[in-house]
Amino acid sequence: MAPSVLEQIWIYPIKSLDGVRVDAAAVLPSGALAHDRRWALVDAAGPEPRPFVNAKQTARIHALRAQFELDCRKVRLQGDGREFQGTIDAPESLAWLSAFFGREVGLVENAATGWPDDTEASGPTIVSRGTLASVGEWFEGWATEEATRRFRPNLVLAIDEPFWEDRLYGPGVATVRFRIGAVEFEGTNPCQRCVVPSRQPQTGIITSGFARRFAEQREATLPGWAARDRFDHFYRLTVNTRLAPGCSGGTIRCGDRIEIVE
């Protein structure tokens, strides 16, 4: 099988907010990409552990734009015709966000693992550009960029074969070991999706019947070689990963080769 290369790396510094496309990323000993989901908004008045304020809970978050300077921990926030620029976790930032959401919000930080949805596979999510293009064809008016914004992958492979990434897990609970540059990962499972991809990223408007249509198309186009038993339902896209045993991290870069380790 000819190797692919890594085409895009996306970091999402604050969970559910806009991503940053980078040329290289450090892979932490936890398997997470440095700065990915490092911060998360929480309900400051909620019970412990404080619940996240994210796109699963509120479509309001889609009206919020964010631009980041990660090395300086800076953010530029825009929404409702207002703007804030400053340090991500400064009191002024939280005051601006609280006014935007109409309730008091806090910010929690985890520099070691971030705040992944799948705590058993906290590595980057991965997908081929062919997959994103194919999914875009299922919904009128989509482009590949729209699918990227909706499904929020960390890593996009420069390969045009749709669903190539489904090779990165096996049947049952089997994982598949693969290498990006000098860093080795395990693919664990196809990622279960939530309500977020059904919403237009800039407006939060729901695409009617999204999950049903997506699942129908996903089942119909599942490659014959894919581990079908990993799909208790077909509302799944991208592959969850973790560091391979014996690997402590490193750096991955756009252009790095991606190879399955036999």
MOUR-V608444 format. One record per helix or strand. SS is the DSSP state (~ for helix, > for strand). FROM is the first residue (numbers start at 1). LEN is the number of residues. Records with the same first field share a line. If there is no record, write none. Layout:
SS = FROM-LEN  FROM-LEN
This chain:
> = 4-8  14-1  20-3  24-4  33-1  39-5  52-1  65-5  74-6  82-6  105-5  126-3  155-3  169-1  175-6  183-10  199-1  206-1  236-8  250-4  257-4
~ = 59-5  70-3  91-11  129-9  144-8  164-5  196-3  210-12  228-3
